Amino acid sequence: MKVDHRLTTNNRFFIRYSYDKTHRYNPAFLPHGDMGDTFGAGDGNIKGQSLAFNDTHSFSPNFINEFRFGWNSIKFFMTPLDYGENLAEKMGIPGINLNQATSAMTQMNFQNIRNLGANSNQPLITNQNDFQVFDSVTWIKDKHTFKLGGSVTWRSREILNADTIVGRFNFNNNMTSNCAGTVSGCTLNSSTGFDVASFLLGYATSKIRNLFDASTYTEKRPEYAAYLQDDFRVNSKLTLNMGVRYEVYVPWIEIDNRQSNFDPSTGTFVVASDNATIAGVDVGRYLQTYSKGDVGPRFGFAYDVKGTGRTIVRGGVGMFWNFTPGGTSSSKAQNPPFLQSTSLTASPNTNFSPNLHVSDGLPAPPGVDPSRPPSGTTRSIFDINFRDAYTVNWNVNVQQQLWTNYMVELAYSGARGRQYLLKGNPNEPPAVVGVTNSNINRPYITISPLLRDIGQVQSDGILNYHALLVKLQRRFANGFSVLGSYTFAKAMDYNSDNDGQVTVTNVYNIAGYNYAVSDYDIKHTLSVSGMYEAPWARQKWYGGWQLSGIVYWRTGLPFTVTQAQQLLSVVPWGPSQRPDTVGDGTLDNPTIDKWFNTAAYKSPADNTGTWGNTGRNTLRQPGQFNIDMSLIKYTKIGPTTLELRCEAFNLFNHPQFAGPNSQIGNAAVGQITAMLSNPACSLCGTTERNIQFVAKLSF
């Protein structure tokens, strides 16, 4: 709903309100859940609202003020399959179904087969509210157009979310291998043992649970921004754009101080208070220091080389700041003692001692006790010197008009990102040859012996990006238009997924072991689109035809070769171990049955403390080729127009394969068994041909 009103000839405003409510139920591949392999499985309710007010006042022809106020609210309530059914209790697994929030099925995590149980992060309650006040002044003076403005944003979020609220039992091959039951001195035969056998015998490698009180917590923070910009028209050929922006992103605080952060000097968690200190630094309720010098200069230009408008050179460079922590992994309320974590591993040998039984369930949660020694795992601690990320973007392009309706463009763009969010683990066990119990070498084992993995938000990530773009365009004329573009690009970073669990491998050598092309890097991309309107009988009932289409081709995304056998001095923590590379992993004629040369990789001779030498993202998945077409018929019926549309996506049903199984030691390694997900949405299936018919009546 929108209302526009003109108060005077110099003053007008509008008010707009929108409301949306969505309910969906999404089943999983397995009747009682597959531990999140089916994204969003369960029952979901989403309600969104927004309110916007805009007032524009012209004090004079060259002086204008614009004021804006906005409010956005979105509320999520997601519940897993079997919510309220207490299935774990009914199956004889005690200590799982404690209340309504924990009433779904517990999780069974396997090494070789599909997992079982409820989704990790449900039930999920997230109620977000944002208020923003913005004001901008525009002043035109001679050849200059000055803009000065600022904004204040107040953000709040009410959350109930824990990754393993119903607990997780982990199973692998070791508990039924040739070394099962041994304490030391056994050489593992990788062809022995089976995780399903371990499960049937009830022998878990580890048990974990992360639990909160059943009520939500509420966090708030403000953002401040101010900017100054000058668009300077030097002459008829040259225009300069100069500006600077200043921003302050204040960290989240919880209204009742239900937050904590890790103190590396003591190995304990510090609860938020006005006088909280960590490692001798006054951090207060924020539990960290934060950036107060985010200044971003910008400069751009446009130059008409001959003054005819046919050859234009444009370019620019700017520094852009961003508050990178997102999702619940940015919430210090997700830490102990508010996070009640349970983490149990088999003993005396974490890999081979079959004495952790499913039938024993999980012990009672420890409760919220700030004096309790830290234990278990958490993913939301912050480096107290965490800083906002910044990116320096630059580009230059040349546009040349050819003939009347054609234009060709050549462009280069680059980006240099620093202080990007990276999730580390200060309590990761170091890789030590001969050690098979990962817990004995954790950095905080002597002062916090029950503490396990602690995902830390750090500002150590980087991004380097370069791209060359060539574009040819024919503007719509005589019923025909076409646009073709080609991009050659490369993006490199340490890690591309940092919202959630720690996914970077070997935190003791992040740069040397992980710097590679990004997970989303696409080397070559070609896209051609066109539209043709039939010129004949446009006003007749049998005329009015239009044909359009898009041809899209790209090379494949990168992937990393891993191995089933983990590094014993490091497991059960973190990402998979990588093998050694002993040959060329690519094949001249790859097939879906053997996409890469699996013989080029082998496990390191030592499986206790030696990382494999295979790099990150060294191979590529299949590329993608797709043709979409649409045929439209317009028919005039008096004052109305009937539009009939037939649209075909992936017209020729070209197979678009996902990546292969890349785990050395897995029976399916090298095989492709899935299709690419539909880019329209995560729940829209895969990319097979889809034809739809649409009718639209305009009057």
C-alpha positions as CSV (number, residue, x, y, z in Angstrom):
1,M,0.0,0.0,0.0
2,K,1.4,3.4,-1.0
3,V,0.2,7.0,-0.5
4,D,1.7,9.9,-2.4
5,H,0.9,13.5,-1.5
6,R,2.1,16.9,-2.7
7,L,2.0,19.4,0.2
8,T,3.1,22.3,-1.9
9,T,4.8,22.8,-5.3
10,N,8.1,22.5,-3.5
11,N,7.3,19.7,-1.1
12,R,6.0,16.2,-1.6
13,F,6.1,12.9,0.3
14,F,5.0,9.3,0.2
15,I,4.3,6.5,2.7
16,R,4.5,2.9,1.7
17,Y,3.6,-0.2,3.8
18,S,4.0,-3.9,2.7
19,Y,3.1,-7.1,4.4
20,D,4.0,-10.7,3.5
21,K,3.3,-14.0,5.2
22,T,4.6,-17.4,3.9
23,H,4.1,-20.9,5.2
24,R,5.7,-24.0,3.7
25,Y,6.3,-27.6,4.6
26,N,9.4,-29.3,3.1
27,P,9.8,-33.1,3.6
28,A,13.3,-34.7,3.8
29,F,14.8,-37.5,1.7
30,L,14.3,-39.8,4.7
31,P,11.0,-40.1,6.6
32,H,12.4,-38.8,9.9
33,G,15.1,-36.4,8.6
34,D,18.5,-36.6,7.1
35,M,20.4,-34.2,9.5
36,G,20.0,-31.2,7.2
37,D,21.0,-32.8,3.9
38,T,17.6,-31.6,2.7
39,F,17.9,-27.9,3.1
40,G,15.0,-26.4,5.1
41,A,13.3,-29.7,5.9
42,G,10.4,-29.3,8.3
43,D,7.8,-26.6,8.9
44,G,8.5,-23.0,8.2
45,N,6.6,-19.7,8.8
46,I,8.0,-16.4,7.6
47,K,6.3,-13.0,8.2
48,G,7.8,-9.8,6.7
49,Q,6.7,-6.1,7.1
50,S,8.2,-2.8,6.0
51,L,7.3,0.8,6.4
52,A,8.9,3.7,4.4
53,F,8.5,7.4,4.5
54,N,10.1,9.8,2.1
55,D,9.9,13.6,2.1
56,T,11.6,15.7,-0.6
57,H,11.7,19.5,-0.2
58,S,13.0,21.9,-2.9
59,F,14.1,25.1,-1.1
60,S,15.3,26.5,-4.4
61,P,16.1,25.2,-7.9
62,N,19.6,24.4,-6.8
63,F,19.0,23.3,-3.1
64,I,17.1,20.1,-2.3
65,N,16.7,18.2,0.9
66,E,15.5,14.5,1.1
67,F,14.5,12.9,4.4
68,R,13.8,9.2,4.7
69,F,12.6,6.9,7.5
70,G,12.4,3.1,7.1
71,W,11.4,0.1,9.2
72,N,11.9,-3.5,8.2
73,S,10.8,-6.5,10.2
74,I,11.1,-10.2,9.3
75,K,10.2,-13.1,11.6
76,F,11.2,-16.7,11.1
77,F,9.9,-19.7,13.0
78,M,11.2,-23.0,11.6
79,T,10.6,-26.4,13.3
80,P,12.2,-29.7,12.2
81,L,10.5,-32.9,11.2
82,D,8.9,-34.8,14.1
83,Y,8.8,-31.7,16.2
84,G,6.9,-32.5,19.4
85,E,7.1,-36.2,18.9
86,N,9.9,-37.1,21.3
87,L,11.2,-39.8,19.0
88,A,14.6,-40.2,20.7
89,E,12.8,-41.0,24.0
90,K,10.5,-43.5,22.2
91,M,13.5,-45.2,20.7
92,G,15.2,-45.7,24.0
93,I,17.8,-42.9,23.8
94,P,17.6,-41.0,27.1
95,G,18.6,-37.4,27.8
96,I,17.6,-36.0,24.4
97,N,14.0,-34.8,24.5
98,L,14.1,-32.5,27.4
99,N,11.4,-30.0,26.5
100,Q,9.4,-28.7,23.5
101,A,12.5,-27.1,21.9
102,T,14.3,-30.5,21.9
103,S,11.4,-32.7,21.0
104,A,12.7,-33.9,17.6
105,M,14.8,-36.9,16.7
106,T,18.5,-36.9,17.6
107,Q,21.2,-36.9,14.9
108,M,23.2,-39.9,13.7
109,N,26.3,-38.8,11.7
110,F,28.0,-41.4,9.5
111,Q,31.2,-41.5,7.5
112,N,29.9,-43.4,4.5
113,I,26.1,-43.3,4.3
114,R,23.4,-40.6,4.5
115,N,22.9,-39.1,7.9
116,L,19.8,-39.5,10.0
117,G,17.8,-37.2,12.3
118,A,16.5,-33.6,12.6
119,N,18.1,-30.6,11.0
120,S,21.0,-29.1,12.9
121,N,19.7,-25.5,13.4
122,Q,16.0,-26.1,14.2
123,P,13.9,-25.0,15.9
124,L,14.9,-21.6,14.7
125,I,13.4,-18.3,15.9
126,T,14.8,-15.1,14.4
127,N,12.8,-11.9,14.7
128,Q,14.7,-9.0,13.1
129,N,13.8,-5.3,13.3
130,D,15.7,-2.5,11.6
131,F,14.9,1.3,11.9
132,Q,16.7,3.8,9.8
133,V,16.7,7.6,9.6
134,F,18.4,9.2,6.6
135,D,18.9,12.8,5.4
136,S,20.6,14.1,2.3
137,V,21.2,17.7,1.0
138,T,21.9,18.4,-2.7
139,W,23.4,21.7,-3.7
140,I,24.1,22.6,-7.3
141,K,26.7,25.3,-7.7
142,D,28.1,26.2,-11.1
143,K,29.8,23.0,-12.5
144,H,29.5,21.2,-9.1
145,T,26.7,19.1,-7.7
146,F,27.4,18.6,-4.0
147,K,25.7,16.0,-1.9
148,L,26.0,15.8,1.9
149,G,24.2,13.3,4.0
150,G,24.1,10.8,6.8
151,S,22.1,8.0,8.4
152,V,21.6,6.2,11.7
153,T,20.4,2.6,11.8
154,W,19.2,0.7,14.8
155,R,19.2,-3.0,14.5
156,S,17.7,-5.7,16.9
157,R,17.3,-9.4,16.7
158,E,15.5,-11.9,18.9
159,I,17.0,-15.4,18.5
160,L,16.6,-19.0,19.5
161,N,19.1,-21.1,17.6
162,A,21.6,-23.9,18.4
163,D,23.4,-26.2,15.9
164,T,22.9,-29.5,17.7
165,I,20.0,-28.8,20.1
166,V,18.9,-32.5,19.9
167,G,22.4,-33.9,20.2
168,R,24.6,-35.8,17.7
169,F,26.1,-39.2,17.7
170,N,29.1,-39.6,15.4
171,F,30.0,-43.0,13.8
172,N,33.0,-44.0,11.7
173,N,34.8,-47.1,10.5
174,N,37.4,-47.2,13.3
175,M,35.2,-48.7,16.0
176,T,34.8,-51.9,14.0
177,S,38.3,-51.9,12.3
178,N,41.2,-54.1,13.0
179,C,42.4,-51.6,15.7
180,A,39.1,-51.5,17.5
181,G,39.6,-51.9,21.3
182,T,43.3,-51.1,21.2
183,V,44.9,-48.3,23.1
184,S,48.2,-47.9,21.1
185,G,50.6,-49.7,18.8
186,C,48.1,-50.8,16.2
187,T,48.5,-50.0,12.5
188,L,45.1,-49.3,11.0
189,N,44.1,-51.3,7.9
190,S,41.9,-48.8,6.0
191,S,39.9,-51.6,4.3
192,T,38.5,-52.8,7.7
193,G,35.7,-51.4,9.7
194,F,32.3,-50.0,8.6
195,D,30.4,-47.1,10.2
196,V,27.0,-48.8,9.8
197,A,28.4,-51.8,11.8
198,S,29.6,-49.3,14.5
199,F,26.1,-47.9,14.5
200,L,24.4,-51.2,14.8
201,L,26.6,-52.1,17.7
202,G,25.9,-48.7,19.3
203,Y,29.6,-47.7,19.3
204,A,29.8,-43.9,18.8
205,T,33.1,-42.1,18.3
206,S,31.8,-39.0,20.0
207,K,28.6,-37.4,21.3
208,I,27.9,-33.7,21.3
209,R,25.1,-31.3,22.1
210,N,24.8,-27.5,22.1
211,L,21.8,-26.3,24.1
212,F,20.3,-23.0,25.2
213,D,17.5,-22.2,27.6
214,A,14.2,-22.6,25.8
215,S,13.6,-18.8,25.7
216,T,15.0,-16.4,23.2
217,Y,17.7,-13.7,23.7
218,T,17.7,-10.2,22.2
219,E,20.6,-8.3,20.8
220,K,20.9,-4.7,19.6
221,R,23.4,-2.5,17.9
222,P,23.5,0.9,16.0
223,E,25.2,1.9,12.7
224,Y,26.3,5.4,11.8
225,A,27.3,6.8,8.4
226,A,28.0,10.2,6.8
227,Y,29.1,11.1,3.3
228,L,30.2,14.0,1.1
229,Q,30.2,13.8,-2.7
230,D,31.0,16.2,-5.5
231,D,30.1,15.6,-9.1
232,F,32.3,18.1,-11.0
233,R,31.5,18.6,-14.7
234,V,34.9,20.0,-15.8
235,N,33.9,20.6,-19.4
236,S,31.7,19.0,-22.0
237,K,34.0,16.0,-22.3
238,L,35.1,15.3,-18.7
239,T,33.1,14.7,-15.5
240,L,34.7,13.8,-12.2
241,N,33.1,12.1,-9.3
242,M,34.8,12.6,-5.9
243,G,33.6,11.6,-2.5
244,V,34.3,10.2,0.9
245,R,32.2,8.1,3.3
246,Y,32.6,7.5,7.0
247,E,31.0,4.6,8.8
248,V,30.9,3.1,12.3
249,Y,29.5,-0.4,12.9
250,V,29.0,-1.0,16.7
251,P,29.1,-4.7,17.8
252,W,26.0,-6.4,19.1
253,I,25.1,-6.3,22.8
254,E,22.5,-8.4,24.6
255,I,19.9,-6.5,26.5
256,D,20.4,-8.6,29.7
257,N,24.2,-9.1,29.2
258,R,23.6,-12.7,28.2
259,Q,26.8,-12.7,26.1
260,S,30.4,-13.9,26.7
261,N,33.7,-14.0,24.9
262,F,36.8,-16.2,25.3
263,D,39.8,-14.8,27.2
264,P,42.9,-16.4,25.6
265,S,45.1,-15.4,28.6
266,T,43.0,-17.5,31.1
267,G,41.3,-20.1,28.9
268,T,37.9,-19.1,30.3
269,F,34.8,-17.2,29.1
270,V,34.1,-13.6,30.3
271,V,30.5,-12.6,30.7
272,A,29.4,-9.2,29.5
273,S,29.3,-6.3,31.9
274,D,30.1,-2.6,32.0
275,N,33.6,-3.3,33.3
276,A,34.5,-6.5,31.6
277,T,38.1,-7.0,30.6
278,I,39.8,-9.6,28.4
279,A,43.5,-10.2,28.2
280,G,43.9,-6.9,30.2
281,V,41.9,-4.9,27.7
282,D,38.7,-3.0,28.7
283,V,36.0,-4.4,26.5
284,G,32.8,-3.7,28.5
285,R,29.5,-5.0,27.2
286,Y,30.8,-5.3,23.7
287,L,33.4,-7.9,24.8
288,Q,35.7,-6.6,22.0
289,T,37.1,-3.4,20.6
290,Y,35.8,-2.2,17.3
291,S,36.6,0.0,14.3
292,K,36.2,3.8,14.6
293,G,38.2,4.8,11.5
294,D,36.3,3.3,8.6
295,V,36.9,6.1,6.0
296,G,36.2,5.2,2.4
297,P,37.4,7.6,-0.3
298,R,36.0,7.3,-3.9
299,F,37.0,8.7,-7.2
300,G,35.5,8.2,-10.7
301,F,35.6,9.9,-14.1
302,A,33.9,9.8,-17.4
303,Y,35.6,11.1,-20.5
304,D,34.1,11.6,-24.0
305,V,37.2,11.3,-26.1
306,K,36.1,13.1,-29.2
307,G,33.1,15.0,-27.8
308,T,30.7,13.1,-30.1
309,G,29.4,10.6,-27.5
310,R,30.7,7.7,-29.6
311,T,33.9,6.9,-27.6
312,I,33.6,7.0,-23.8
313,V,36.2,6.1,-21.3
314,R,35.1,5.5,-17.7
315,G,36.9,4.5,-14.6
316,G,36.9,4.6,-10.8
317,V,38.4,3.5,-7.6
318,G,36.9,3.3,-4.1
319,M,37.3,1.8,-0.7
320,F,34.2,0.2,0.8
321,W,33.8,-1.0,4.4
322,N,31.5,-3.7,5.6
323,F,30.3,-5.3,8.9
324,T,31.0,-8.9,7.9
325,P,29.8,-11.1,10.8
326,G,26.4,-12.5,9.7
327,G,24.0,-15.0,11.0
328,T,24.0,-16.5,14.4
329,S,27.8,-17.2,14.2
330,S,28.2,-13.4,14.9
331,S,26.3,-13.8,18.2
332,K,28.4,-13.9,21.4
333,A,25.2,-15.1,23.1
334,Q,26.0,-18.5,21.5
335,N,29.0,-19.0,23.9
336,P,29.3,-20.7,27.3
337,P,28.0,-20.4,29.9
338,F,24.8,-19.6,28.0
339,L,25.6,-22.2,25.5
340,Q,25.4,-25.4,27.5
341,S,27.7,-27.7,25.6
342,T,28.3,-31.4,26.0
343,S,31.2,-33.1,24.2
344,L,32.1,-36.7,24.9
345,T,34.8,-38.7,23.1
346,A,35.7,-42.4,23.4
347,S,38.5,-43.1,25.8
348,P,41.3,-44.0,26.5
349,N,41.8,-43.9,22.7
350,T,39.5,-41.4,20.9
351,N,39.7,-43.4,17.7
352,F,39.5,-47.0,18.7
353,S,37.9,-47.4,22.1
354,P,34.3,-48.7,21.6
355,N,33.0,-47.6,25.0
356,L,30.7,-44.6,24.1
357,H,27.3,-46.2,23.8
358,V,24.2,-44.8,22.1
359,S,22.0,-46.5,24.6
360,D,23.4,-44.3,27.4
361,G,22.1,-41.2,25.6
362,L,23.4,-37.9,26.8
363,P,23.9,-36.6,30.4
364,A,21.8,-33.8,31.8
365,P,22.9,-30.3,30.5
366,P,25.2,-28.4,32.8
367,G,22.9,-25.4,33.2
368,V,23.9,-21.7,33.0
369,D,26.7,-21.2,35.6
370,P,29.4,-18.6,34.9
371,S,31.7,-20.2,37.4
372,R,31.6,-23.6,35.6
373,P,34.9,-24.5,33.9
374,P,34.5,-24.2,30.1
375,S,33.7,-27.4,28.2
376,G,32.5,-28.7,24.9
377,T,32.5,-26.7,21.7
378,T,31.4,-23.2,20.5
379,R,31.6,-21.3,17.3
380,S,31.0,-17.7,18.2
381,I,34.0,-16.3,20.0
382,F,35.6,-13.1,18.7
383,D,39.1,-11.9,18.4
384,I,38.9,-8.9,20.7
385,N,40.8,-6.8,18.0
386,F,38.4,-7.9,15.3
387,R,38.0,-5.1,12.6
388,D,35.6,-4.4,9.8
389,A,36.4,-5.7,6.4
390,Y,37.3,-3.4,3.5
391,T,37.5,-3.8,-0.2
392,V,39.3,-1.5,-2.7
393,N,37.5,-1.8,-6.0
394,W,38.7,-0.4,-9.2
395,N,37.7,-0.5,-12.9
396,V,38.2,1.1,-16.2
397,N,36.2,0.6,-19.4
398,V,36.0,1.9,-22.9
399,Q,32.8,2.0,-24.9
400,Q,32.8,2.5,-28.6
401,Q,29.7,3.1,-30.7
402,L,29.8,1.2,-34.0
403,W,27.5,2.4,-36.8
404,T,24.1,3.5,-35.5
405,N,22.8,0.7,-33.2
406,Y,25.9,-1.2,-32.1
407,M,28.2,-0.7,-29.2
408,V,31.3,-2.6,-28.0
409,E,32.8,-2.4,-24.5
410,L,36.1,-3.5,-23.1
411,A,36.5,-3.4,-19.4
412,Y,38.8,-4.4,-16.6
413,S,37.9,-4.6,-12.9
414,G,39.7,-5.6,-9.8
415,A,39.2,-5.9,-6.1
416,R,41.6,-6.2,-3.1
417,G,39.8,-7.3,0.1
418,R,41.4,-7.3,3.4
419,Q,40.4,-7.9,7.0
420,Y,37.7,-10.3,5.7
421,L,36.0,-12.5,8.2
422,L,37.8,-15.8,8.8
423,K,36.7,-18.5,11.2
424,G,39.7,-20.0,13.1
425,N,40.0,-22.4,16.0
426,P,42.5,-21.3,18.8
427,N,42.0,-24.7,20.4
428,E,42.7,-26.8,17.4
429,P,45.1,-29.7,18.2
430,P,48.4,-29.4,16.3
431,A,49.4,-32.2,14.0
432,V,51.9,-34.3,15.9
433,V,53.4,-37.5,14.4
434,G,52.7,-40.5,16.6
435,V,49.8,-39.0,18.6
436,T,46.4,-40.7,18.2
437,N,44.5,-38.8,20.9
438,S,43.7,-35.4,19.6
439,N,42.6,-33.9,22.9
440,I,46.0,-34.3,24.7
441,N,47.7,-31.6,22.6
442,R,45.0,-29.0,22.6
443,P,46.5,-25.5,23.4
444,Y,44.2,-25.1,26.4
445,I,44.2,-28.6,27.7
446,T,46.1,-27.8,30.9
447,I,43.9,-24.8,32.0
448,S,40.6,-25.9,30.5
449,P,40.8,-29.7,30.0
450,L,37.2,-30.1,29.0
451,L,37.3,-27.4,26.3
452,R,37.2,-28.6,22.7
453,D,36.8,-26.7,19.5
454,I,36.1,-22.9,19.7
455,G,35.3,-21.2,16.4
456,Q,36.7,-17.7,16.5
457,V,35.6,-14.8,14.3
458,Q,38.9,-13.3,13.0
459,S,39.6,-10.5,10.5
460,D,42.5,-12.3,8.8
461,G,40.7,-13.2,5.5
462,I,41.7,-11.8,2.1
463,L,40.3,-11.6,-1.4
464,N,42.1,-10.8,-4.7
465,Y,40.0,-10.6,-7.8
466,H,40.7,-9.6,-11.4
467,A,38.3,-9.7,-14.4
468,L,38.3,-8.8,-18.1
469,L,35.0,-8.2,-19.8
470,V,34.1,-7.9,-23.4
471,K,30.6,-6.9,-24.4
472,L,28.8,-6.4,-27.7
473,Q,25.4,-4.8,-27.8
474,R,22.9,-4.1,-30.6
475,R,20.2,-1.7,-29.3
476,F,16.6,-2.6,-30.1
477,A,15.8,-1.4,-33.6
478,N,13.8,-2.8,-36.5
479,G,12.4,-5.4,-34.1
480,F,15.7,-6.9,-33.2
481,S,18.2,-6.6,-30.3
482,V,21.2,-8.7,-29.0
483,L,23.6,-8.6,-26.1
484,G,26.7,-10.7,-25.8
485,S,29.2,-10.7,-23.0
486,Y,32.4,-12.7,-22.2
487,T,34.2,-12.6,-18.8
488,F,37.6,-13.9,-18.0
489,A,38.1,-13.8,-14.2
490,K,40.0,-15.1,-11.3
491,A,39.2,-14.8,-7.5
492,M,41.5,-16.1,-4.8
493,D,41.1,-16.3,-1.0
494,Y,41.9,-18.4,2.0
495,N,38.4,-19.7,2.5
496,S,35.0,-18.9,0.9
497,D,32.6,-20.1,3.6
498,N,33.0,-18.5,7.0
499,D,29.5,-18.2,8.4
500,G,29.0,-21.1,10.7
501,Q,31.4,-23.8,11.6
502,V,35.2,-23.6,11.1
503,T,35.9,-24.9,7.6
504,V,39.4,-23.7,7.0
505,T,42.0,-26.6,7.1
506,N,45.1,-26.4,9.3
507,V,44.7,-23.2,11.2
508,Y,48.4,-23.2,12.0
509,N,49.2,-22.5,8.3
510,I,46.2,-20.9,6.8
511,A,47.9,-18.8,4.1
512,G,50.4,-21.5,3.0
513,Y,47.9,-24.4,3.0
514,N,44.7,-22.7,1.8
515,Y,45.4,-19.7,-0.5
516,A,43.9,-20.7,-3.8
517,V,41.1,-19.9,-6.2
518,S,37.8,-19.2,-4.4
519,D,35.1,-21.8,-4.2
520,Y,32.9,-19.6,-6.5
521,D,35.7,-18.9,-9.0
522,I,34.5,-19.2,-12.7
523,K,37.3,-18.7,-15.2
524,H,35.3,-18.3,-18.4
525,T,31.7,-17.1,-18.8
526,L,29.8,-16.4,-22.0
527,S,26.3,-15.1,-22.2
528,V,24.3,-14.2,-25.4
529,S,20.7,-12.9,-25.3
530,G,18.5,-11.7,-28.1
531,M,14.9,-10.7,-28.9
532,Y,13.1,-10.6,-32.3
533,E,9.7,-9.1,-33.0
534,A,8.0,-10.3,-36.2
535,P,7.3,-7.3,-38.3
536,W,4.2,-8.6,-40.1
537,A,0.6,-8.0,-39.1
538,R,1.4,-6.6,-35.7
539,Q,-2.1,-5.1,-35.4
540,K,-3.9,-8.2,-36.7
541,W,-5.2,-11.1,-34.6
542,Y,-2.7,-13.5,-36.2
543,G,0.3,-11.1,-35.7
544,G,2.1,-9.8,-32.6
545,W,4.8,-12.5,-32.2
546,Q,8.0,-12.2,-30.3
547,L,10.9,-14.6,-29.9
548,S,13.6,-14.3,-27.3
549,G,16.4,-16.4,-25.9
550,I,19.5,-16.7,-23.7
551,V,22.5,-18.9,-24.3
552,Y,24.7,-19.3,-21.3
553,W,28.0,-21.2,-20.9
554,R,30.6,-21.3,-18.2
555,T,33.5,-23.4,-17.0
556,G,33.3,-25.5,-13.9
557,L,33.7,-24.5,-10.2
558,P,36.8,-25.7,-8.4
559,F,36.8,-28.5,-5.8
560,T,39.3,-30.0,-3.3
561,V,40.4,-33.6,-3.2
562,T,40.1,-35.0,0.4
563,Q,40.5,-38.4,1.9
564,A,38.4,-40.6,4.2
565,Q,41.3,-41.3,6.6
566,Q,41.5,-38.4,9.0
567,L,44.6,-37.1,10.7
568,L,44.5,-38.9,14.1
569,S,46.2,-36.2,16.1
570,V,43.7,-33.7,14.9
571,V,40.3,-35.5,14.6
572,P,37.5,-35.3,15.5
573,W,38.0,-31.7,14.8
574,G,37.2,-29.9,11.6
575,P,37.6,-30.3,7.8
576,S,38.9,-33.4,6.0
577,Q,42.5,-34.3,5.6
578,R,43.9,-34.0,2.1
579,P,45.9,-36.8,0.4
580,D,49.4,-36.5,-1.2
581,T,49.4,-35.7,-4.9
582,V,51.6,-38.1,-6.9
583,G,50.5,-37.4,-10.4
584,D,48.3,-35.3,-12.7
585,G,44.7,-35.3,-11.4
586,T,43.1,-34.2,-14.6
587,L,41.9,-36.6,-17.4
588,D,41.8,-35.9,-21.1
589,N,38.3,-37.4,-21.5
590,P,36.6,-37.3,-18.1
591,T,33.2,-39.0,-17.7
592,I,30.6,-39.0,-15.0
593,D,31.9,-42.4,-13.9
594,K,35.5,-41.2,-13.6
595,W,35.8,-37.4,-13.6
596,F,39.4,-37.1,-12.4
597,N,42.4,-39.4,-12.1
598,T,42.0,-40.9,-8.6
599,A,45.3,-42.8,-9.0
600,A,47.1,-39.4,-8.8
601,Y,46.3,-39.2,-5.1
602,K,47.3,-41.4,-2.1
603,S,47.1,-41.1,1.6
604,P,50.3,-39.9,3.4
605,A,52.4,-42.7,4.8
606,D,51.8,-41.3,8.3
607,N,48.2,-40.9,9.3
608,T,48.8,-39.4,12.7
609,G,50.5,-36.0,12.2
610,T,51.3,-35.4,8.5
611,W,49.1,-33.2,6.4
612,G,48.8,-34.2,2.7
613,N,50.4,-32.0,0.1
614,T,47.4,-31.6,-2.1
615,G,46.3,-28.0,-2.5
616,R,42.8,-26.5,-2.1
617,N,40.6,-26.3,-5.1
618,T,43.1,-27.8,-7.5
619,L,40.5,-29.5,-9.8
620,R,37.3,-28.3,-11.6
621,Q,33.8,-29.6,-11.7
622,P,31.9,-29.9,-15.0
623,G,31.0,-26.6,-16.7
624,Q,27.4,-25.5,-17.5
625,F,25.7,-25.0,-20.9
626,N,22.1,-23.8,-21.1
627,I,19.7,-22.4,-23.6
628,D,16.4,-20.7,-22.5
629,M,13.8,-19.6,-25.0
630,S,10.4,-17.9,-24.9
631,L,7.7,-17.4,-27.5
632,I,5.2,-14.6,-26.9
633,K,1.9,-13.8,-28.7
634,Y,0.3,-10.4,-28.2
635,T,-3.3,-10.0,-29.3
636,K,-5.3,-6.7,-29.1
637,I,-8.9,-7.2,-28.1
638,G,-10.4,-3.8,-28.2
639,P,-8.9,-1.7,-25.3
640,T,-7.3,-4.8,-23.8
641,T,-4.2,-6.9,-24.6
642,L,-3.9,-10.6,-24.2
643,E,-0.4,-11.9,-23.8
644,L,0.2,-15.7,-24.2
645,R,3.7,-16.8,-23.3
646,C,5.5,-20.1,-23.6
647,E,8.8,-20.3,-21.8
648,A,11.3,-23.1,-21.9
649,F,14.3,-23.3,-19.5
650,N,17.1,-25.6,-20.6
651,L,15.3,-26.0,-23.9
652,F,17.4,-29.0,-25.1
653,N,17.5,-30.6,-21.7
654,H,21.3,-30.5,-21.7
655,P,22.6,-32.4,-18.7
656,Q,24.2,-30.1,-16.1
657,F,26.2,-32.2,-13.6
658,A,27.3,-31.3,-10.1
659,G,30.7,-32.0,-8.8
660,P,32.1,-35.5,-8.3
661,N,32.7,-37.4,-5.0
662,S,36.2,-36.2,-4.2
663,Q,37.1,-38.3,-1.1
664,I,39.9,-40.7,-1.7
665,G,39.1,-43.9,0.1
666,N,35.4,-43.6,-0.6
667,A,34.0,-46.3,-2.9
668,A,32.3,-43.7,-5.1
669,V,35.4,-41.4,-5.5
670,G,35.5,-39.7,-8.9
671,Q,31.9,-40.4,-9.7
672,I,29.2,-37.8,-10.4
673,T,25.9,-38.9,-9.0
674,A,23.9,-35.6,-8.8
675,M,22.8,-32.7,-11.0
676,L,23.3,-29.0,-10.4
677,S,20.7,-27.3,-8.2
678,N,18.2,-25.0,-9.9
679,P,19.6,-21.5,-9.6
680,A,16.1,-20.1,-9.1
681,C,16.1,-21.2,-5.5
682,S,17.5,-23.9,-3.1
683,L,14.2,-25.8,-3.0
684,C,13.4,-25.7,-6.7
685,G,15.0,-29.0,-7.6
686,T,17.7,-29.5,-10.3
687,T,18.2,-28.1,-13.8
688,E,16.2,-30.4,-16.1
689,R,14.1,-28.9,-18.8
690,N,11.2,-26.9,-17.5
691,I,8.4,-25.5,-19.7
692,Q,5.7,-23.2,-18.5
693,F,2.7,-21.4,-20.0
694,V,1.5,-18.0,-19.0
695,A,-1.6,-16.0,-19.9
696,K,-1.8,-12.3,-19.0
697,L,-4.6,-9.8,-19.7
698,S,-3.9,-6.1,-19.6
699,F,-6.6,-3.5,-19.6
